[in-house]
């Protein structure tokens, strides 16, 4: 009897380790700053099946939760709409004023960053947006010479690119790549729906829960993004958001030593990995929008995310890319966790109870902040250009008698 119980216990333990190997590996790495002993089993396909099966279970769970939240939100909105009275013109004016204010706040920080970058390193860069130039901004010099195996073969802290256009212009046939962790999954869905419904732009979302730049055994983002961008010449924009799972130390596989979170050497390695992602995009002429991590409920995690955000800003500034401040999009300050925001003149919950993830309302606010930096333009045809020249010639050759009308029509056009 005891033997059967022991065998059942050991079998259950093996199954649990098989299913939850990713969580165990992440915990081990965060605790000891070195790979888990379980990673030695990664070479066996049967062991990898457990990880894949668990990922599918988590994906299904997230889908059901989001589906329930979506239906719940729609039901609440429909119910409230029947209870509300007709809004007055003053109410509409208040909403319009609030919307205008939010539009300015969301982009003000990123614009100031890019203006500063444009007056420093990017003035020395080539006119070709795909061509990297050897230059390092002062705040990133500490990372020069750090070899990071995950980042790649280059010293990514040594390069800069010309400032990318802002807003980012997309044309018919362009594609958008979205990547990140579970926080990006919800935001990405709204961005993809917006691009498809308004511009018929195709997009792909590679976001996956429990991923980041610290644990390539779970998902190697540097390698994955490089391979994905190389598969299509139609990608014109990369939208990144990750960092919430990168709150622990890392293992330097080159020098074979553990690095505690936040040390200068740790920051140098992490910065190399961030810049590697930016390099893969910019060297292919692809614009980047990097969404900063919002404030977290846990004070310790919150402080760590502030450090990561600074590294994201510094890397984006040197590489001429755009950052979007999630805190501003959520109507939060730079330091404190805020679970709700005023939306449609009502206080609505924007963060989940775990103090990390977003509600659907929060996802939509951040997606909207990203969308404000994207514009769509139809491709100009030769026929339209010819017609424009013909019309202008006709105006300039009008008879003298029609001169007053010509002046009037010109003012109307301006």
Protein Blocks (a to p, Z undefined) as FASTA:
>chain_A
ZZmmmmmmmmmmmmmmmmmmmmmmmmmmmmnopacfklmmmmpmklmmmmmmmmmmmmmm
mmmmmmmmmmmmmmmmmmmmmmpccddfklmmmmmmmmmmmmmmmmmmmmmmmmmmmmmm
mmmpcfblklccddddfklmmmgoiacfklombdfklgccddddddddddehiacddedd
fklmmmmmmmmmmmmmmnopacddfbdehiafklmmlocfklmmmmmmmmpckbcbdcdd
ehjlmmcccddfklopaddehiaklmmmmmmmmmmmmmmmmmnopacddddddddfblkl
mmmmmmmmmmmmmmmmmnopacddfklmnopafkbccfbdceehiacdfbdfkomaccfk
lmmmmmmmmmmmpccdddddfklmmmmmmmmmmmmmgcfklmmmmmmmmmmmZZ
